[in-house]
Amino acid sequence: MNKSTRHAVIAGNWKMNNDRAASKTLIDELKPLVANANCDVVICVPFTDLEISLNETKGTNIKVGAQNCHYEKSGAFTGEVSADMLKELGVSYVVLGHSERRQYFGETDATVNLRVKAAIEAGLNAIVCVGETLKDRENGITSELVIMQTKIALKDLTKQQMKNIIIAYEPVWAIGTGKTATADQAVEVCKIIRNTVSEMFGDDVSNALTIQYGGSMNPKNCEELLSKEDIDGGLIGGASLKASDFAEIVDAASNG
Ligand code: PGA
């Protein structure tokens, strides 16, 4: 199985942006622009925008995701939202282990793993983020770090459950900085991730796995990144907030 037989997925990560009115406007603009996409189109929105996003995308090819979920089903976890709660609402994707969660909210590889298992058990698709900081890269430990993050995040999952996993390789130094990894740098790490998944689950699983690149992907650089054999999509932050930019990336994935 190769790139042409894998699911290309372009996911927007709105982060903590857009109130309900802005969400509606952005989705209204986006709908016609991506209606003929030949890839999966997902928008991962703040919790408070989930409901309006689900309503506005009803009957379209745009899927809605959240940006995190907790690993327990319910209980004394003030401020948290469970995977079952997301599923009940109609959400189909969740971003887990984003570097901003790791950096600002104490997320660890072990808690990412718990969240991944909870999300998959609830029937969600999980976009699992891994990636090195600039210091890691300078210290020459990019591959060791990404292998470790991947192994721990996916620990205890079954082959069957891996069908609902997407991995997003996001070098932390490229997120929101305008610095994109070169296509060669990106693909090198995406290959390492695929090899790691192959060691853990076998070639059938690793060859079918969708791996996204994320980190300042935009209409200018997306074509080259998305043309690479081991890059099957993108997790898009800044450029997902502008319908025309996001749609251009969707077009590039549809043609790539
Ligand atoms: P960016 O964010 O596209 O703004 O760099 C990507 C992400 O954090 O998922």
Residues whose N, C-alpha, C, O or C-beta is under 5 A from the ligand:
A	BS01	PGA	N13 A174 I175 G176 T177 G214 G215 S216 M217 L235 I236 G237 G238 A239
